[in-house]
Every structure is written in structure tokens, then in C-alpha cells.
């Protein structure tokens, strides 16, 4: 079972003036502990369940560029990008840029978006659920086309591209695609069709059911279910111990997951997070 570090809370001791150094130290320590995957949220405001909406939230791709300069081995991506936040061609270009500048360590994490409050608050269009999923599928198609040898136009319902030129191309053959969420009708179908990984959270009964749904979608589209990486996510707080992390990860492993992303909330000393990983990662390796 592999642990990934998901950085969801930037409200640490020292405040914004010390955040640059704290974040650089945090990811260096994570790599030293054996972490090979680091993700950040793609939100503009802090989300419910992690902290008050007014708490610090860094823009995702600026942050990933910063992390690229302070890591050497870890795969970097969002968990996950809201498709309505960026034009798909720009998103594809951002991932390719990150891949080149990290030496081939970029991934694409993407979903249909859900946070209406921050979208309305900052003036982003927030279409219907049906339209957001249409846009998500077109965005996936655009990324795949831009990461191929094709420079042909793309004509979709929501996006029209005259020339899908992308230079420089990724160093990887193709960055791995993760689609976040457990929606049974659309999200998991898109995972079966396009993704290399899913990310599903919840209790044992819920995630077991979701994985069964994903398996059925794979059967429907002729996809090998085993070829899709199953990842999950769970939180830690100031009361959590390394033994708690190991226990939770082992439970998820027994349900069929191979990667668990761990995020902290209400832990203002980021060194406490690093210490938990330093103890837990070797026990799960």
C-alpha cells in the first residue's frame, strides 16, 4: 500500500510570510520519508471539512510549479482540477509544461467541479451538472489529442480548437489521468473510458459498491478493470497517530485500493504531518 501526501490545508504556524519556506521544507521531508506522490487541491477558497472558507488557499498550478523546484522524485498533480476553471487546451499545456520541468513527473487529476460558492464568488461560470460532465468528457478528449501526434482541429459541443499544436510535448508517453469522484452514472463511466486512475472515498460499504460499479462500466466499454489504479483519500487531524494512518491504509488496501492519499486538517505545525509520514510510510512499503 502506497501513501501519497495530499496538501489541502496551508494554514500553518508562521502565516503567509513563512509559507514559502514551510511548503518547500514540507515536500522535501515528504520525499525523504519515502512519499512518491504529492497532490494539491484545485480550489480558490478553503473547503468545508478542512477549514473555514477564509483560510489560506494557494492556486494549484502555481503551487505545483513551486513544488517542482523543491522535489526530485514525486509525481505531482491536482486532486483534482475542476474542469470549468480552465480552458482544456490551457490545462493540457499546463500539464505538459509541468511534465517537462519535472523531468516527467506530472499527472492530470480532473473532475466535473462541484464548488458553486467559490465559482459564483469569483465570477466563474457554473453550468448545470449535465453540461459540466459534457465539458469534462470534451476536456479529456482535447488533452489526449494534444498529447498525441495529431494537430488536427477539434470540434466539440462546448470547445472548438483550430489546431491542437502542443510544443514541447510531454516527456512521458502520456501523463497519467486520474478522474476524481464516485458518481455512478457519469464519473465512473468516464474513468472506464479515459482514465488511468480513479479516486474514491467513503466507508467500506460505499467504496466496495463504487468499485463494483466501475467494474461493470469497464465490462461495458471493453476496458480491463485491473488496468485502472484504484486510489482513495482519508484525513488526519491533531489526534491522529502513525498507527491510525497505517490502520486506515491497510483497511483501504483490503478493499482493493493500492494508493491512499492522506490530507491533514487543523494541524498547524506541518512538521507533525511529516513525522507521521516518516513513521507510517516504511510500515506500508
Phi, psi and omega in degrees: 000130182255137175260134172248148177267117175254116183266104183249342186233120180251012181271086185245165176305139179101340176070190184301329182293334180256001188294323181302309181292318182298318181292318178298315179296322184299313183284329175296317179295324179297315178297320179297331179280353179104008178288130182244005178219129177228129180232158173229159175285155171249078176227160179258333174239156176294149185256155177300139182099341175250319179181177177299149185300334183279352181294162184301136173216118180273146177294137195295310189281333169297318180295317179297323176297321176295315180296328179301325182280347185240013175228164182233333188232333190290140169290139183239133175194175173269157173225084346229167178286134171283124189298334183279355185279340183214148171299138184303323180295322176294318178300313178301319180293321178298317180294317179298319178299314179298322181295317179295316186282346175257001183074030176094038184241016184266146170230161175251117170251127187212153177205181187280353182077147183217343191273088182293324184300311182290328178295310178296321183298323184256008172086019176274138175298141179229086184292178177296164178303315182300316181291323179298322178288325173299316179295322179298314180295319178295322179297319177298316179297320180294315178300314181297322179290318180292334178269013178247187178279351184282137170242019182292156175299159174236127180238107177242182177290321186251338184229136176229121181242131182281330180203120186267050177288136178218104181221127005282154176281168177301151172283324172289157174304319172197131176300139179295141181253125171248131172252123183269148176113163183238020179302129192280327185276318186248309186300307184289333173294318178295324174302311182299324184278322194235337196264157171265342182208153171244165172223114187230128177246168177133184179281175186301316181297317182295310185290327176298317178296316181297320179293326175296320177296316178300319179300319180293320177297320178298318178299320183294323184260002179076032181257143175286113181303322183290342180283348181265126179286130180259115180239155179223182183211141175210158186264161165232157179221183185301339180272351186288145176244167176299325178295324176297317181297313180299317181298314180296317181295320179294324176298316179293323177300317181294339178272353177116002179272148178248346180223135174235121174273132183245129178236149182255147168222145180067017174255104186275342176262101186296341179293333176295326177292314180300322181295320177298315180295319182299330178273320187282319186302312180298329181289337182258348184294000000 
